[in-house]
Amino acid sequence: MLLVDLLNEDGVTGRAHTFCHRPSGAVAISSHLLEAVDLLKGKDSTPFDVAQTLSRQFALLGRTGAVRMALSLFDMAMWDAMAQMQPVPLSTLLGSRLRPLLAYDNREAKLKRLRTI
């Protein structure tokens, strides 16, 4: 498991995580992430701008596998930080609306399922 804490200049930490399958995967992904942070340090950017910049910077390595996972983690951590700065739920920031949702395997969901049988 690789956990990412992306601390921005406003003091907000965006978080993301992934399962790397192999220890070498975590090493490769974290190496790409550290390089990405260095490339962007001090620049004011949106997640879209960052995705474009990093996609170009890592193009020769290919944008699959460990590179894709690293860029995705960076993107997720940026969106998480933006949601915290608003402060709104991430789903709202991404355009969704809040609505009640039955949790998996809860009592109400079981009763509703039994009524439909």
DRENTORKOL-3810 file (N, C-alpha, C; in nm, 4 decimals):
REM DRENTORKOL-3810
@n.u->0.0849; n.v->-0.1173; n.w->0.0000; ca.u->0.0000; ca.v->0.0000; ca.w->0.0000; c.u->0.0889; c.v->0.1228; c.w->0.0000
@n.u->0.0602; n.v->0.2165; n.w->-0.0872; ca.u->0.1348; ca.v->0.3416; ca.w->-0.0940; c.u->0.0389; c.v->0.4549; c.w->-0.0594
@n.u->0.0713; n.v->0.5302; n.w->0.0438; ca.u->-0.0092; ca.v->0.6435; ca.w->0.0876; c.u->0.0609; c.v->0.7712; c.w->0.0456
@n.u->-0.0138; n.v->0.8652; n.w->-0.0116; ca.u->0.0431; ca.v->0.9904; ca.w->-0.0592; c.u->-0.0188; c.v->1.1055; c.w->0.0186
@n.u->0.0658; n.v->1.1892; n.w->0.0765; ca.u->0.0239; ca.v->1.3145; ca.w->0.1394; c.u->0.0881; c.v->1.4264; c.w->0.0596
@n.u->0.0069; n.v->1.5053; n.w->-0.0093; ca.u->0.0564; ca.v->1.6151; ca.w->-0.0910; c.u->0.0261; c.v->1.7457; c.w->-0.0186
@n.u->0.1284; n.v->1.8044; n.w->0.0403; ca.u->0.1133; ca.v->1.9286; ca.w->0.1154; c.u->0.1323; c.v->2.0454; c.w->0.0201
@n.u->0.0268; n.v->2.1295; n.w->0.0067; ca.u->0.0408; ca.v->2.2438; ca.w->-0.0834; c.u->0.0904; c.v->2.3667; c.w->-0.0063
@n.u->0.1152; n.v->2.4742; n.w->-0.0781; ca.u->0.1724; ca.v->2.5943; ca.w->-0.0165; c.u->0.0754; c.v->2.6640; c.w->0.0774
@n.u->-0.0540; n.v->2.6301; n.w->0.0702; ca.u->-0.1534; ca.v->2.6865; ca.w->0.1614; c.u->-0.1614; c.v->2.6076; c.w->0.2916
@n.u->-0.0801; n.v->2.5031; n.w->0.3037; ca.u->-0.0795; ca.v->2.4219; ca.w->0.4248; c.u->-0.1857; c.v->2.3132; c.w->0.4270
@n.u->-0.2504; n.v->2.2883; n.w->0.3148; ca.u->-0.3541; ca.v->2.1851; ca.w->0.3052; c.u->-0.2913; c.v->2.0590; c.w->0.2485
@n.u->-0.3240; n.v->1.9459; n.w->0.3096; ca.u->-0.2708; ca.v->1.8179; ca.w->0.2650; c.u->-0.3778; c.v->1.7396; c.w->0.1904
@n.u->-0.3502; n.v->1.7108; n.w->0.0640; ca.u->-0.4370; ca.v->1.6234; ca.w->-0.0141; c.u->-0.3848; c.v->1.4819; c.w->-0.0013
@n.u->-0.4759; n.v->1.3866; n.w->0.0082; ca.u->-0.4339; ca.v->1.2481; ca.w->0.0308; c.u->-0.4896; c.v->1.1556; c.w->-0.0768
@n.u->-0.4111; n.v->1.0523; n.w->-0.1063; ca.u->-0.4523; ca.v->0.9473; ca.w->-0.1990; c.u->-0.3766; c.v->0.8205; c.w->-0.1614
@n.u->-0.4257; n.v->0.7073; n.w->-0.2067; ca.u->-0.3561; ca.v->0.5815; ca.w->-0.1786; c.u->-0.3819; c.v->0.4807; c.w->-0.2900
@n.u->-0.2911; n.v->0.3836; n.w->-0.2983; ca.u->-0.3076; ca.v->0.2763; ca.w->-0.3958; c.u->-0.2401; c.v->0.1506; c.w->-0.3435
@n.u->-0.2812; n.v->0.0394; n.w->-0.3961; ca.u->-0.2167; ca.v->-0.0880; ca.w->-0.3665; c.u->-0.1188; c.v->-0.1141; c.w->-0.4785
@n.u->0.0067; n.v->-0.1336; n.w->-0.4477; ca.u->0.1124; ca.v->-0.1419; ca.w->-0.5499; c.u->0.1431; c.v->-0.2830; c.w->-0.5982
@n.u->0.0859; n.v->-0.3837; n.w->-0.5400; ca.u->0.1030; ca.v->-0.5239; ca.w->-0.5802; c.u->0.2411; c.v->-0.5815; c.w->-0.5464
@n.u->0.3469; n.v->-0.5070; n.w->-0.5704; ca.u->0.4833; ca.v->-0.5524; ca.w->-0.5423; c.u->0.5599; c.v->-0.4376; c.w->-0.4771
@n.u->0.6553; n.v->-0.4687; n.w->-0.3887; ca.u->0.7373; ca.v->-0.3622; ca.w->-0.3289; c.u->0.8083; c.v->-0.2761; c.w->-0.4330
@n.u->0.8514; n.v->-0.3376; n.w->-0.5420; ca.u->0.9190; ca.v->-0.2602; ca.w->-0.6473; c.u->0.8235; c.v->-0.1598; c.w->-0.7118
@n.u->0.6956; n.v->-0.1921; n.w->-0.7142; ca.u->0.5959; ca.v->-0.0988; ca.w->-0.7678; c.u->0.5874; c.v->0.0268; c.w->-0.6834
@n.u->0.5892; n.v->0.0093; n.w->-0.5510; ca.u->0.5848; ca.v->0.1245; ca.w->-0.4608; c.u->0.7080; c.v->0.2119; c.w->-0.4791
@n.u->0.8231; n.v->0.1496; n.w->-0.4992; ca.u->0.9477; ca.v->0.2248; ca.w->-0.5205; c.u->0.9379; c.v->0.3054; c.w->-0.6494
@n.u->0.8921; n.v->0.2419; n.w->-0.7574; ca.u->0.8825; ca.v->0.3103; ca.w->-0.8871; c.u->0.7812; c.v->0.4245; c.w->-0.8819
@n.u->0.6648; n.v->0.3976; n.w->-0.8256; ca.u->0.5599; ca.v->0.4996; ca.w->-0.8191; c.u->0.6041; c.v->0.6174; c.w->-0.7333
@n.u->0.6620; n.v->0.5886; n.w->-0.6171; ca.u->0.7057; ca.v->0.6988; ca.w->-0.5296; c.u->0.8180; c.v->0.7787; c.w->-0.5941
@n.u->0.9045; n.v->0.7136; n.w->-0.6707; ca.u->1.0110; ca.v->0.7844; ca.w->-0.7420; c.u->0.9519; c.v->0.8806; c.w->-0.8454
@n.u->0.8532; n.v->0.8348; n.w->-0.9202; ca.u->0.7866; ca.v->0.9215; ca.w->-1.0180; c.u->0.7153; c.v->1.0374; c.w->-0.9487
@n.u->0.6535; n.v->1.0094; n.w->-0.8359; ca.u->0.5837; ca.v->1.1150; ca.w->-0.7613; c.u->0.6802; c.v->1.2224; c.w->-0.7128
@n.u->0.7937; n.v->1.1816; n.w->-0.6585; ca.u->0.8922; ca.v->1.2785; ca.w->-0.6108; c.u->0.9420; c.v->1.3660; c.w->-0.7260
@n.u->0.9623; n.v->1.3044; n.w->-0.8410; ca.u->1.0055; ca.v->1.3803; ca.w->-0.9575; c.u->0.8975; c.v->1.4789; c.w->-1.0033
@n.u->0.7729; n.v->1.4348; n.w->-0.9992; ca.u->0.6611; ca.v->1.5217; ca.w->-1.0383; c.u->0.6511; c.v->1.6425; c.w->-0.9455
@n.u->0.6663; n.v->1.6186; n.w->-0.8165; ca.u->0.6609; ca.v->1.7289; ca.w->-0.7197; c.u->0.7713; c.v->1.8295; c.w->-0.7498
@n.u->0.8902; n.v->1.7812; n.w->-0.7772; ca.u->1.0023; ca.v->1.8714; ca.w->-0.8096; c.u->0.9738; c.v->1.9527; c.w->-0.9358
@n.u->0.9111; n.v->1.8908; n.w->-1.0349; ca.u->0.8795; ca.v->1.9610; ca.w->-1.1593; c.u->0.7786; c.v->2.0742; c.w->-1.1386
@n.u->0.6913; n.v->2.0584; n.w->-1.0395; ca.u->0.5811; ca.v->2.1528; ca.w->-1.0207; c.u->0.5998; c.v->2.2476; c.w->-0.9027
@n.u->0.7021; n.v->2.2269; n.w->-0.8243; ca.u->0.7229; ca.v->2.3061; ca.w->-0.7031; c.u->0.7213; c.v->2.4555; c.w->-0.7345
@n.u->0.6385; n.v->2.5297; n.w->-0.6582; ca.u->0.6319; ca.v->2.6743; ca.w->-0.6726; c.u->0.5411; c.v->2.7237; c.w->-0.7841
@n.u->0.4816; n.v->2.6328; n.w->-0.8616; ca.u->0.3928; ca.v->2.6727; ca.w->-0.9712; c.u->0.2480; c.v->2.6649; c.w->-0.9259
@n.u->0.1707; n.v->2.7649; n.w->-0.9595; ca.u->0.0288; ca.v->2.7674; ca.w->-0.9269; c.u->-0.0471; c.v->2.7029; c.w->-1.0418
@n.u->-0.1083; n.v->2.5875; n.w->-1.0191; ca.u->-0.1713; ca.v->2.5133; ca.w->-1.1280; c.u->-0.2999; c.v->2.4467; c.w->-1.0840
@n.u->-0.3838; n.v->2.4219; n.w->-1.1816; ca.u->-0.5059; ca.v->2.3446; ca.w->-1.1601; c.u->-0.4745; c.v->2.1973; c.w->-1.1876
@n.u->-0.5598; n.v->2.1047; n.w->-1.1434; ca.u->-0.5361; ca.v->1.9645; ca.w->-1.1758; c.u->-0.5247; c.v->1.9403; c.w->-1.3269
@n.u->-0.6020; n.v->2.0134; n.w->-1.4067; ca.u->-0.5942; ca.v->1.9976; ca.w->-1.5521; c.u->-0.4562; c.v->2.0397; c.w->-1.6033
@n.u->-0.4071; n.v->2.1558; n.w->-1.5572; ca.u->-0.2746; ca.v->2.2034; ca.w->-1.5996; c.u->-0.1654; c.v->2.1055; c.w->-1.5582
@n.u->-0.1757; n.v->2.0562; n.w->-1.4368; ca.u->-0.0761; ca.v->1.9615; ca.w->-1.3861; c.u->-0.0779; c.v->1.8334; c.w->-1.4693
@n.u->-0.1969; n.v->1.7833; n.w->-1.4996; ca.u->-0.2077; ca.v->1.6612; ca.w->-1.5802; c.u->-0.1427; c.v->1.6808; c.w->-1.7174
@n.u->-0.1662; n.v->1.7954; n.w->-1.7785; ca.u->-0.1070; ca.v->1.8241; ca.w->-1.9091; c.u->0.0456; c.v->1.8319; c.w->-1.8997
@n.u->0.0956; n.v->1.9043; n.w->-1.8012; ca.u->0.2402; ca.v->1.9211; ca.w->-1.7835; c.u->0.3079; c.v->1.7874; c.w->-1.7572
@n.u->0.2548; n.v->1.7122; n.w->-1.6610; ca.u->0.3181; ca.v->1.5850; ca.w->-1.6259; c.u->0.3066; c.v->1.4828; c.w->-1.7384
@n.u->0.1964; n.v->1.4872; n.w->-1.8098; ca.u->0.1807; ca.v->1.3958; ca.w->-1.9223; c.u->0.2901; c.v->1.4197; c.w->-2.0263
@n.u->0.3211; n.v->1.5451; n.w->-2.0526; ca.u->0.4287; ca.v->1.5775; ca.w->-2.1471; c.u->0.5650; c.v->1.5375; c.w->-2.0906
@n.u->0.5878; n.v->1.5646; n.w->-1.9616; ca.u->0.7178; ca.v->1.5380; ca.w->-1.9009; c.u->0.7505; c.v->1.3886; c.w->-1.8956
@n.u->0.6493; n.v->1.3059; n.w->-1.8799; ca.u->0.6711; ca.v->1.1618; ca.w->-1.8672; c.u->0.6410; c.v->1.0861; c.w->-1.9969
@n.u->0.6177; n.v->1.1577; n.w->-2.1063; ca.u->0.5761; ca.v->1.0948; ca.w->-2.2320; c.u->0.6748; c.v->0.9896; c.w->-2.2816
@n.u->0.8034; n.v->1.0169; n.w->-2.2723; ca.u->0.9014; ca.v->0.9215; ca.w->-2.3246; c.u->0.9095; c.v->0.7925; c.w->-2.2424
@n.u->0.8734; n.v->0.8008; n.w->-2.1150; ca.u->0.8701; ca.v->0.6793; ca.w->-2.0326; c.u->0.7456; c.v->0.5965; c.w->-2.0621
@n.u->0.6475; n.v->0.6596; n.w->-2.1230; ca.u->0.5191; ca.v->0.5943; ca.w->-2.1466; c.u->0.4243; c.v->0.6305; c.w->-2.0346
@n.u->0.2977; n.v->0.6426; n.w->-2.0664; ca.u->0.2005; ca.v->0.6835; ca.w->-1.9649; c.u->0.1141; c.v->0.5661; c.w->-1.9217
@n.u->0.1820; n.v->0.4549; n.w->-1.8947; ca.u->0.1129; ca.v->0.3352; ca.w->-1.8465; c.u->0.1847; c.v->0.2850; c.w->-1.7219
@n.u->0.1308; n.v->0.1835; n.w->-1.6595; ca.u->0.1962; ca.v->0.1190; ca.w->-1.5456; c.u->0.2240; c.v->0.2134; c.w->-1.4304
@n.u->0.3476; n.v->0.2102; n.w->-1.3817; ca.u->0.3864; ca.v->0.2883; ca.w->-1.2638; c.u->0.3733; c.v->0.4383; c.w->-1.2888
@n.u->0.4028; n.v->0.4830; n.w->-1.4103; ca.u->0.3884; ca.v->0.6261; ca.w->-1.4415; c.u->0.2416; c.v->0.6662; c.w->-1.4316
@n.u->0.1539; n.v->0.5884; n.w->-1.4910; ca.u->0.0099; ca.v->0.6180; ca.w->-1.4869; c.u->-0.0408; c.v->0.6198; c.w->-1.3427
@n.u->0.0032; n.v->0.5234; n.w->-1.2636; ca.u->-0.0408; ca.v->0.5184; ca.w->-1.1235; c.u->0.0089; c.v->0.6410; c.w->-1.0475
@n.u->0.1336; n.v->0.6811; n.w->-1.0709; ca.u->0.1895; ca.v->0.7979; ca.w->-1.0022; c.u->0.1136; c.v->0.9246; c.w->-1.0410
@n.u->0.0884; n.v->0.9431; n.w->-1.1706; ca.u->0.0168; ca.v->1.0630; ca.w->-1.2154; c.u->-0.1265; c.v->1.0638; c.w->-1.1629
@n.u->-0.1874; n.v->0.9475; n.w->-1.1553; ca.u->-0.3238; ca.v->0.9384; ca.w->-1.1018; c.u->-0.3268; c.v->0.9716; c.w->-0.9529
@n.u->-0.2303; n.v->0.9213; n.w->-0.8788; ca.u->-0.2226; ca.v->0.9527; ca.w->-0.7360; c.u->-0.2030; c.v->1.1026; c.w->-0.7136
@n.u->-0.1169; n.v->1.1628; n.w->-0.7938; ca.u->-0.0939; ca.v->1.3066; ca.w->-0.7835; c.u->-0.2245; c.v->1.3816; c.w->-0.8092
@n.u->-0.2959; n.v->1.3413; n.w->-0.9135; ca.u->-0.4234; ca.v->1.4040; ca.w->-0.9485; c.u->-0.5253; c.v->1.3890; c.w->-0.8353
@n.u->-0.5370; n.v->1.2689; n.w->-0.7812; ca.u->-0.6325; ca.v->1.2458; ca.w->-0.6721; c.u->-0.5983; c.v->1.3298; c.w->-0.5499
@n.u->-0.4706; n.v->1.3380; n.w->-0.5165; ca.u->-0.4296; ca.v->1.4169; ca.w->-0.4000; c.u->-0.4570; c.v->1.5654; c.w->-0.4221
@n.u->-0.4370; n.v->1.6134; n.w->-0.5447; ca.u->-0.4674; ca.v->1.7545; ca.w->-0.5750; c.u->-0.6162; c.v->1.7834; c.w->-0.5594
@n.u->-0.7000; n.v->1.6953; n.w->-0.6133; ca.u->-0.8446; ca.v->1.7151; ca.w->-0.6009; c.u->-0.8886; c.v->1.7097; c.w->-0.4550
@n.u->-0.8282; n.v->1.6196; n.w->-0.3789; ca.u->-0.8608; ca.v->1.6097; ca.w->-0.2371; c.u->-0.8262; c.v->1.7403; c.w->-0.1655
@n.u->-0.7099; n.v->1.7957; n.w->-0.1934; ca.u->-0.6688; ca.v->1.9225; ca.w->-0.1314; c.u->-0.7631; c.v->2.0356; c.w->-0.1724
@n.u->-0.8023; n.v->2.0389; n.w->-0.2998; ca.u->-0.8943; ca.v->2.1439; ca.w->-0.3460; c.u->-1.0289; c.v->2.1358; c.w->-0.2741
@n.u->-1.0781; n.v->2.0147; n.w->-0.2539; ca.u->-1.2056; ca.v->1.9969; ca.w->-0.1843; c.u->-1.1939; c.v->2.0436; c.w->-0.0392
@n.u->-1.0807; n.v->2.0174; n.w->0.0234; ca.u->-1.0620; ca.v->2.0619; ca.w->0.1610; c.u->-1.0535; c.v->2.2140; c.w->0.1701
@n.u->-0.9975; n.v->2.2774; n.w->0.0695; ca.u->-0.9831; ca.v->2.4224; ca.w->0.0708; c.u->-1.1161; c.v->2.4934; c.w->0.0484
@n.u->-1.2153; n.v->2.4280; n.w->-0.0135; ca.u->-1.3411; ca.v->2.4935; ca.w->-0.0484; c.u->-1.4265; c.v->2.5324; c.w->0.0737
@n.u->-1.4548; n.v->2.4629; n.w->0.1753; ca.u->-1.4548; ca.v->2.3182; ca.w->0.1996; c.u->-1.5883; c.v->2.2562; c.w->0.1569
@n.u->-1.5795; n.v->2.1617; n.w->0.0678; ca.u->-1.6960; ca.v->2.0876; ca.w->0.0196; c.u->-1.6557; c.v->1.9421; c.w->0.0024
@n.u->-1.7532; n.v->1.8520; n.w->0.0003; ca.u->-1.7185; ca.v->1.7132; ca.w->-0.0300; c.u->-1.6582; c.v->1.7039; c.w->-0.1694
@n.u->-1.5649; n.v->1.6159; n.w->-0.1873; ca.u->-1.4993; ca.v->1.5994; ca.w->-0.3169; c.u->-1.6010; c.v->1.5712; c.w->-0.4265
@n.u->-1.7010; n.v->1.4918; n.w->-0.3974; ca.u->-1.8020; ca.v->1.4589; ca.w->-0.4990; c.u->-1.8732; c.v->1.5847; c.w->-0.5479
@n.u->-1.8972; n.v->1.6809; n.w->-0.4599; ca.u->-1.9602; ca.v->1.8072; ca.w->-0.4989; c.u->-1.8673; c.v->1.8866; c.w->-0.5897
@n.u->-1.7408; n.v->1.8923; n.w->-0.5542; ca.u->-1.6424; ca.v->1.9641; ca.w->-0.6352; c.u->-1.6332; c.v->1.9052; c.w->-0.7760
@n.u->-1.6540; n.v->1.7746; n.w->-0.7869; ca.u->-1.6469; ca.v->1.7071; ca.w->-0.9161; c.u->-1.7793; c.v->1.7108; c.w->-0.9931
@n.u->-1.8803; n.v->1.7777; n.w->-0.9352; ca.u->-2.0048; ca.v->1.7977; ca.w->-1.0077; c.u->-2.1219; c.v->1.7121; c.w->-0.9662
@n.u->-2.1060; n.v->1.6307; n.w->-0.8648; ca.u->-2.2153; ca.v->1.5456; ca.w->-0.8193; c.u->-2.2992; c.v->1.6214; c.w->-0.7169
@n.u->-2.4146; n.v->1.5688; n.w->-0.6865; ca.u->-2.4956; ca.v->1.6276; ca.w->-0.5802; c.u->-2.5063; c.v->1.5269; c.w->-0.4661
@n.u->-2.5193; n.v->1.5787; n.w->-0.3466; ca.u->-2.5319; ca.v->1.4916; ca.w->-0.2306; c.u->-2.6700; c.v->1.4287; c.w->-0.2288
@n.u->-2.6746; n.v->1.3018; n.w->-0.1960; ca.u->-2.8014; ca.v->1.2310; ca.w->-0.1832; c.u->-2.7821; c.v->1.1152; c.w->-0.0871
@n.u->-2.8870; n.v->1.0757; n.w->-0.0184; ca.u->-2.8741; ca.v->0.9617; ca.w->0.0730; c.u->-2.8455; c.v->0.8339; c.w->-0.0050
@n.u->-2.7642; n.v->0.7506; n.w->0.0529; ca.u->-2.7271; ca.v->0.6261; ca.w->-0.0126; c.u->-2.7181; c.v->0.5175; c.w->0.0931
@n.u->-2.7903; n.v->0.4086; n.w->0.0726; ca.u->-2.7860; ca.v->0.2993; ca.w->0.1679; c.u->-2.6490; c.v->0.2324; c.w->0.1609
@n.u->-2.5899; n.v->0.2116; n.w->0.2758; ca.u->-2.4600; ca.v->0.1451; ca.w->0.2816; c.u->-2.4782; c.v->-0.0036; c.w->0.2527
@n.u->-2.3780; n.v->-0.0629; n.w->0.1945; ca.u->-2.3815; ca.v->-0.2050; ca.w->0.1632; c.u->-2.4045; c.v->-0.2864; c.w->0.2902
@n.u->-2.4934; n.v->-0.3815; n.w->0.2814; ca.u->-2.5203; ca.v->-0.4779; ca.w->0.3871; c.u->-2.5766; c.v->-0.4156; c.w->0.5147
@n.u->-2.6485; n.v->-0.3030; n.w->0.5022; ca.u->-2.7096; ca.v->-0.2486; ca.w->0.6229; c.u->-2.8512; c.v->-0.3036; c.w->0.6383
@n.u->-2.9097; n.v->-0.2836; n.w->0.7522; ca.u->-3.0400; ca.v->-0.3406; ca.w->0.7863; c.u->-3.1491; c.v->-0.2946; c.w->0.6904
@n.u->-3.1537; n.v->-0.1646; n.w->0.6593; ca.u->-3.2571; ca.v->-0.1124; ca.w->0.5699; c.u->-3.2461; c.v->-0.1741; c.w->0.4306
@n.u->-3.1253; n.v->-0.1897; n.w->0.3814; ca.u->-3.1063; ca.v->-0.2488; ca.w->0.2486; c.u->-3.1539; c.v->-0.3932; c.w->0.2469
@n.u->-3.1271; n.v->-0.4675; n.w->0.3551; ca.u->-3.1718; ca.v->-0.6071; ca.w->0.3624; c.u->-3.3244; c.v->-0.6143; c.w->0.3635
@n.u->-3.3896; n.v->-0.5270; n.w->0.4424; ca.u->-3.5356; ca.v->-0.5280; ca.w->0.4493; c.u->-3.5966; c.v->-0.4914; c.w->0.3142
@n.u->-3.5386; n.v->-0.3933; n.w->0.2464; ca.u->-3.5884; ca.v->-0.3529; ca.w->0.1164; c.u->-3.5735; c.v->-0.4684; c.w->0.0152
@n.u->-3.4629; n.v->-0.5386; n.w->0.0208; ca.u->-3.4385; ca.v->-0.6520; ca.w->-0.0684; c.u->-3.5393; c.v->-0.7644; c.w->-0.0393
@n.u->-3.5679; n.v->-0.7888; n.w->0.0892; ca.u->-3.6622; ca.v->-0.8945; ca.w->0.1256; c.u->-3.8036; c.v->-0.8605; c.w->0.0773
@n.u->-3.8392; n.v->-0.7318; n.w->0.0811; ca.u->-3.9725; ca.v->-0.6916; ca.w->0.0361; c.u->-3.9913; c.v->-0.7113; c.w->-0.1142
@n.u->-3.8821; n.v->-0.7047; n.w->-0.1896; ca.u->-3.8940; ca.v->-0.7181; ca.w->-0.3346; c.u->-3.8921; c.v->-0.8634; c.w->-0.3812
@n.u->-3.8594; n.v->-0.9555; n.w->-0.2905; ca.u->-3.8525; ca.v->-1.0988; ca.w->-0.3273; c.u->-3.9893; c.v->-1.1617; c.w->-0.3244
END
